[in-house]
Amino acid sequence: MKKKFIMCGTLGWCLEILFTSFHSFHEKDFTLTGHTSIWMFPIYGMACFIAPIYRLLAKRSFFLRGCIYTLLIFLCEFCCGLTLKRHRLCPWDYSRAKLSIRGVIRLDYAPIWFFVGLLYEKFLLKIPVEKKS
């Protein structure tokens, strides 16, 4: 599980840097600067729990799995965001977004999280299971 946590955290960081780089492009900042925060690593690392959830949902449609992953990602983002905000450490602030909830989640990001959840599922399925000696 530790290996999967580290790999998920790293993948999340990379995806966030790419996503924020595209945002820079949208804002006509052609340096395409992307950014993330050290706080995001353990948050993205928690995606390793998609693997055991997938085992429960394996025979369900990709649409249902994607919806469940989206809800779980929103729940995690909401709880982590509120906790970090309470300590003035939250690296994101969605309070100006129309579909924001308490400034820590954006409902309009649901399609992104849907596909990211399924991406993590495929990513985690490719990591070999380590056998205990």
trRosetta pair geometry for C-beta under 8 A, 3 or more apart (Angstrom, degrees):
i j d omega theta_ij theta_ji phi_ij phi_ji
1 4 5.6 -58 -151 41 38 111
1 5 6.1 45 150 -26 69 104
1 48 6.1 113 -164 146 75 139
2 5 5.5 -51 -148 32 32 115
2 6 6.5 29 155 -16 64 104
3 6 6.0 -56 -151 37 30 109
3 7 6.3 25 153 -15 65 110
3 127 7.0 171 117 -176 112 134
3 130 7.0 106 17 -23 142 133
4 7 5.7 -56 -142 42 32 110
4 8 6.0 31 158 -19 67 108
4 48 3.9 117 122 -133 106 116
4 51 6.5 -49 -163 -14 158 144
4 124 6.2 49 -147 -129 119 96
4 127 5.9 153 -96 95 90 163
5 8 6.0 -57 -145 38 25 108
5 9 6.3 27 155 -19 62 108
5 45 4.2 40 -175 -177 78 106
5 46 7.6 23 -132 -72 89 30
5 48 4.6 -66 -77 -17 57 151
6 9 5.8 -54 -147 36 28 112
6 10 6.3 27 155 -17 63 108
6 45 6.8 13 -73 -123 24 112
7 10 5.8 -55 -147 38 30 111
7 11 6.3 31 154 -19 65 106
7 48 7.7 102 59 -87 86 104
7 123 7.5 -173 138 154 115 114
7 127 6.5 160 61 -89 166 143
8 11 5.7 -51 -143 38 32 111
8 12 6.2 36 156 -22 64 106
8 44 5.8 -169 140 143 80 77
8 45 5.1 118 83 -132 101 37
8 46 7.4 -128 115 50 140 24
8 47 4.1 -167 -170 65 133 101
8 48 4.8 -141 -3 -53 147 77
8 120 6.4 46 -129 -141 105 112
8 123 7.6 130 -97 108 74 133
8 124 7.4 10 -76 -77 109 102
9 12 5.7 -56 -149 36 28 114
9 13 6.5 32 153 -20 63 103
9 40 7.9 139 -156 121 81 67
9 41 4.2 45 -171 -170 120 73
9 42 6.5 -6 -107 -78 125 26
9 44 4.8 121 -123 85 45 98
9 45 3.5 -4 -60 -67 102 90
10 13 5.7 -50 -150 32 32 113
10 14 6.5 30 153 -16 64 105
10 41 7.8 25 -63 -135 45 93
10 44 8.0 -161 19 110 21 131
11 14 5.7 -57 -151 38 32 111
11 15 6.2 30 154 -17 67 107
11 44 6.9 -162 74 163 71 126
11 47 7.7 -88 72 67 117 147
11 120 7.3 148 102 -104 145 81
11 123 6.2 52 -110 -169 168 164
12 15 5.7 -55 -144 38 30 109
12 16 6.2 30 157 -19 65 107
12 40 6.4 -153 128 151 117 101
12 41 7.3 153 74 -122 118 37
12 43 7.2 -159 151 91 160 77
12 44 2.3 -132 41 -148 169 147
12 45 7.2 -104 16 -40 138 45
12 47 6.5 159 -60 -2 120 135
13 16 5.8 -59 -149 37 28 110
13 17 6.4 27 155 -19 65 106
13 36 5.1 163 -145 100 76 173
13 40 6.4 131 -91 101 73 116
13 41 6.2 3 -59 -92 116 76
13 44 6.4 -151 -34 40 62 161
14 17 5.8 -54 -148 35 30 110
14 18 6.5 29 154 -15 64 106
15 18 5.7 -56 -150 39 32 111
15 19 6.1 33 153 -21 67 108
15 44 7.9 163 43 -131 112 138
15 116 6.8 108 171 -126 160 114
16 19 5.5 -53 -142 38 32 112
16 20 6.1 24 161 -12 67 107
16 34 7.3 139 121 175 61 112
16 35 7.9 -61 135 96 101 39
16 36 4.5 92 101 -95 131 112
16 40 6.1 -15 -17 162 169 159
16 44 7.5 -111 -25 -67 121 140
17 20 6.1 -57 -142 42 27 103
17 21 6.2 35 153 -26 61 107
17 34 3.6 96 -172 127 65 136
17 35 6.9 114 -115 -9 71 8
17 36 5.6 -65 -62 -26 79 112
18 21 5.5 -56 -149 33 29 116
18 22 6.7 29 154 -18 64 102
18 34 6.3 -1 -52 -109 16 157
19 22 5.9 -54 -155 33 32 109
19 23 6.6 34 146 -20 63 104
19 34 7.4 103 57 -137 48 115
19 112 7.9 72 -123 -160 135 140
20 23 5.1 -45 -149 33 41 119
20 24 6.6 52 148 -25 64 95
20 33 7.7 -47 127 115 101 59
20 34 4.3 120 77 -144 96 71
20 35 5.3 -91 120 38 159 64
20 36 7.3 -168 6 -59 143 67
21 24 5.5 -45 -155 27 36 116
21 25 6.8 39 146 -19 63 99
21 32 4.5 35 -167 176 97 85
21 33 6.7 -164 -110 90 72 16
21 34 3.7 -44 -50 -60 88 105
22 25 5.4 -47 -153 32 39 116
22 26 6.5 44 147 -21 66 102
22 32 7.9 21 -66 -144 31 93
23 26 5.4 -50 -150 34 36 116
23 27 6.4 26 152 -10 66 107
24 27 5.8 -64 -150 45 31 105
24 29 4.1 -79 -174 76 86 111
24 30 7.8 168 137 -71 99 14
24 31 6.6 -79 165 69 140 73
24 32 5.2 149 85 -129 130 31
24 33 5.2 146 -100 48 159 64
24 34 6.9 -113 -7 -69 128 54
25 28 7.6 35 180 -81 34 22
25 29 7.1 -90 -69 62 25 64
25 30 6.9 60 -116 -104 67 53
25 32 5.8 17 -59 -102 92 86
29 32 7.2 166 109 -58 80 29
29 33 6.6 -54 134 24 127 95
36 40 5.1 -94 -178 42 102 148
36 91 7.6 59 -180 138 44 157
37 40 5.0 111 63 -13 76 99
37 91 3.6 -141 -22 -77 154 161
38 41 6.0 -29 -170 1 49 115
39 42 7.3 -58 -173 36 44 94
39 43 6.8 37 141 -14 70 116
39 84 6.1 84 180 -115 151 139
39 89 6.2 145 -83 149 152 107
39 90 7.8 -133 108 -122 160 32
39 91 5.7 172 51 -16 123 118
40 43 5.2 -66 -151 44 45 115
40 44 5.7 37 156 -15 81 107
40 91 6.6 -69 -45 47 100 145
41 44 6.2 -61 -146 42 25 102
41 45 6.0 32 153 -28 63 111
42 45 4.9 -50 -140 35 36 123
42 46 6.8 52 158 -33 63 91
43 46 6.1 -44 -166 14 31 113
43 76 6.8 139 -161 150 85 110
43 77 7.4 74 -173 -99 127 61
43 80 5.1 98 -111 -172 115 170
44 47 5.9 -23 -179 -6 54 115
45 48 6.3 -13 170 -10 61 109
46 49 5.9 -18 174 6 69 113
46 76 6.0 -179 99 -149 145 145
47 50 5.4 -8 179 -11 69 116
47 117 7.9 -153 -140 -119 107 57
47 120 4.5 -102 172 -145 127 151
47 124 7.7 -149 134 -54 91 125
48 51 6.3 -24 178 5 57 112
48 124 6.9 145 -135 -111 53 126
49 52 6.2 -46 -163 38 59 101
49 53 6.3 59 142 -18 74 108
50 53 5.4 -65 -149 45 37 113
50 54 5.9 47 152 -32 72 103
50 69 6.3 30 -122 -117 114 110
50 72 7.9 156 -91 91 80 147
50 117 6.6 176 -118 -161 137 76
50 120 4.9 100 30 118 162 117
50 121 5.5 -113 150 -81 127 68
50 124 5.8 169 82 1 103 155
51 54 5.7 -50 -148 27 27 114
51 55 7.1 32 152 -23 59 98
51 121 7.9 155 -85 -130 49 56
51 124 4.4 -134 -75 159 98 140
51 125 7.5 167 -119 -67 88 56
52 55 5.5 -43 -155 24 41 116
52 56 7.2 38 150 -14 63 99
53 56 5.8 -57 -162 35 40 110
53 57 6.2 9 150 4 72 116
53 68 7.2 -168 166 128 128 126
53 69 7.7 142 107 -86 144 78
53 72 7.3 -57 -109 -49 170 169
54 57 5.8 -76 -140 55 33 94
54 58 6.0 66 157 -74 71 76
54 65 7.1 45 -116 -146 73 129
54 121 5.3 136 -90 -139 133 101
54 124 7.2 166 3 84 147 128
54 125 7.2 -108 130 -68 164 101
55 58 6.0 -6 -141 -34 27 114
57 60 4.5 -53 -171 28 81 124
57 64 7.0 -156 -162 109 119 104
57 65 5.0 137 137 -99 137 94
57 68 6.6 -155 -93 48 158 156
60 64 4.5 -88 161 78 120 132
60 65 5.6 143 92 -50 110 87
61 64 4.8 96 59 7 84 98
61 65 7.0 -150 96 -1 45 87
62 65 5.5 -56 -146 42 35 113
62 66 5.9 40 154 -24 69 107
62 118 6.3 48 -169 -120 102 131
63 66 5.8 -54 -145 36 27 112
63 67 6.4 27 154 -18 62 106
64 67 5.7 -55 -149 36 31 111
64 68 6.4 29 154 -17 65 106
65 68 5.8 -57 -148 38 31 109
65 69 6.2 31 154 -18 66 106
65 117 7.5 -172 140 127 79 116
65 118 6.8 99 108 -94 109 87
65 121 6.8 43 154 -80 132 163
66 69 5.7 -53 -145 38 30 111
66 70 6.3 36 153 -24 64 105
66 114 4.3 47 170 -168 109 86
66 115 7.2 12 -141 -69 122 37
66 117 5.8 141 -138 76 55 119
66 118 5.1 -20 -94 -49 95 113
67 70 5.6 -51 -149 32 31 115
67 71 6.6 30 154 -17 64 103
67 114 6.9 3 -76 -119 42 102
68 71 5.8 -53 -150 36 33 110
68 72 6.3 29 153 -15 66 108
68 117 7.9 178 83 164 62 153
69 72 5.7 -59 -146 41 31 109
69 73 6.1 33 155 -21 67 107
69 113 7.1 -168 121 151 87 85
69 114 7.0 116 77 -134 103 39
69 116 7.8 -161 139 86 125 68
69 117 2.5 128 137 -174 141 148
69 118 6.7 -177 38 -45 159 57
69 120 7.4 167 -154 52 138 116
69 121 7.1 -95 -78 -43 149 113
70 73 5.8 -54 -145 36 28 110
70 74 6.3 29 155 -18 63 106
70 110 5.5 53 -168 -157 135 77
70 113 4.6 111 -126 106 75 108
70 114 4.7 -10 -67 -78 123 67
70 117 6.0 -109 -52 -10 55 146
71 74 5.7 -54 -149 37 30 112
71 75 6.3 32 152 -21 64 106
72 75 5.5 -50 -146 35 33 114
72 76 6.3 32 155 -16 65 106
72 117 7.5 112 57 -118 104 131
73 76 5.8 -55 -146 40 30 110
73 77 6.0 30 155 -18 66 109
73 113 4.4 -167 83 -164 149 125
73 116 7.1 91 -105 84 162 116
73 117 5.9 -122 -32 -71 129 109
74 77 5.7 -56 -141 41 28 110
74 78 6.0 32 158 -23 64 108
74 105 5.4 70 -150 -149 83 151
74 110 7.6 -5 -63 -100 125 80
74 113 6.7 108 -49 127 79 173
75 78 5.8 -55 -146 35 26 112
75 79 6.4 19 159 -12 63 109
76 79 6.1 -58 -144 40 27 105
76 80 5.9 19 162 -10 65 114
77 80 6.1 -59 -137 46 25 105
77 81 5.6 28 161 -23 63 115
77 104 6.5 167 143 149 83 91
77 105 5.1 110 105 -92 119 99
78 81 5.8 -57 -140 38 21 111
78 82 6.4 17 162 -15 60 108
78 101 6.9 -20 -112 95 112 121
78 102 7.5 80 -146 55 89 123
78 104 5.6 113 -126 105 48 121
78 105 5.1 -37 -75 -29 83 128
79 82 6.1 -57 -146 37 26 106
79 83 6.3 24 156 -17 62 110
80 83 5.7 -58 -148 39 30 111
80 84 6.1 24 158 -13 67 109
81 84 6.0 -58 -143 42 27 106
81 85 5.9 30 157 -23 65 110
81 90 5.5 60 -155 -131 65 128
81 92 7.0 -59 -119 67 110 101
81 102 7.7 137 112 101 122 105
81 103 7.6 -168 161 102 128 70
81 104 2.9 139 126 -157 147 123
81 105 6.7 -166 16 -44 156 72
82 85 5.5 -53 -141 37 29 114
82 86 6.3 39 155 -29 63 102
82 102 6.8 9 -87 124 99 143
82 104 5.9 -85 -50 -28 65 169
83 86 5.8 -49 -153 25 29 115
83 87 7.1 4 155 3 60 106
84 87 6.1 -73 -156 50 34 97
84 89 4.4 -103 -164 83 83 88
84 90 3.8 122 110 -77 109 70
84 91 7.4 -47 156 -3 150 65
85 88 7.2 29 -169 -83 36 32
85 89 7.7 -111 -62 49 20 59
85 90 4.3 1 -71 -22 67 138
85 103 7.2 113 -107 89 148 115
85 104 6.4 -97 -32 -76 136 120
90 93 6.8 108 111 -69 114 75
90 104 6.9 -85 -151 -108 148 98
92 104 7.4 105 90 -136 101 54
93 96 7.6 56 127 3 92 89
93 103 5.5 -19 -158 -180 67 112
94 97 4.5 -33 -178 16 88 125
94 100 4.1 176 126 -117 101 121
94 103 5.2 160 61 -162 65 46
94 104 6.5 -162 32 -46 109 6
94 105 6.8 -93 48 83 153 9
94 106 4.7 -138 -156 -59 150 99
95 100 5.9 -170 -111 122 23 160
95 102 8.0 -44 -96 156 84 28
95 103 3.5 -11 -66 -103 85 110
96 100 7.4 82 54 -13 27 150
97 100 4.1 114 69 -46 95 107
97 106 4.9 -28 117 -114 162 114
97 108 7.1 -136 176 27 124 120
98 108 7.5 58 66 -27 93 133
99 106 5.7 82 90 -167 90 69
99 107 4.0 -102 160 49 117 97
99 108 4.5 123 51 -25 142 93
100 103 5.6 34 163 -91 132 34
100 104 7.8 113 -172 28 95 33
100 105 7.0 149 -152 81 59 44
100 106 5.4 -32 -93 -97 68 71
100 107 7.7 -149 -77 2 20 80
101 104 6.9 -53 88 55 73 74
101 105 5.0 -6 48 60 101 95
101 106 8.0 -171 12 -82 73 25
101 107 6.9 81 -23 -41 103 97
102 105 7.6 38 53 23 83 78
105 109 7.4 -126 -176 46 72 121
106 109 4.5 82 84 -7 99 109
107 110 5.9 0 -179 -33 56 110
109 112 4.8 -51 -170 41 74 120
109 113 5.8 71 133 -21 89 101
110 113 5.9 -59 -143 41 31 106
110 114 6.2 43 155 -31 65 103
111 114 5.3 -46 -147 26 34 121
111 115 6.8 22 160 -8 64 103
112 115 6.4 -66 -157 42 29 100
112 116 6.0 26 151 -18 68 112
113 116 5.3 -53 -135 42 35 113
113 117 6.0 44 160 -26 67 102
114 117 6.2 -58 -157 30 22 111
114 118 6.9 12 151 -8 59 108
115 118 5.6 -56 -148 42 37 109
115 119 6.1 44 150 -25 68 104
116 119 5.3 -50 -145 35 33 117
116 120 6.4 37 154 -19 65 101
117 120 5.8 -52 -151 35 30 110
117 121 6.6 37 147 -24 62 103
118 121 5.2 -45 -149 29 38 119
118 122 6.6 35 154 -15 66 100
119 122 6.0 -55 -152 38 32 107
119 123 6.1 34 150 -20 65 110
120 123 5.3 -56 -142 40 32 117
120 124 6.0 30 160 -19 68 108
121 124 6.1 -60 -147 38 24 106
121 125 6.4 24 155 -21 61 108
122 125 5.8 -55 -148 33 30 113
122 126 6.8 28 155 -20 62 106
123 126 6.2 -65 -162 31 29 109
123 127 7.4 28 147 -24 63 101
124 127 5.8 -48 -155 21 42 112
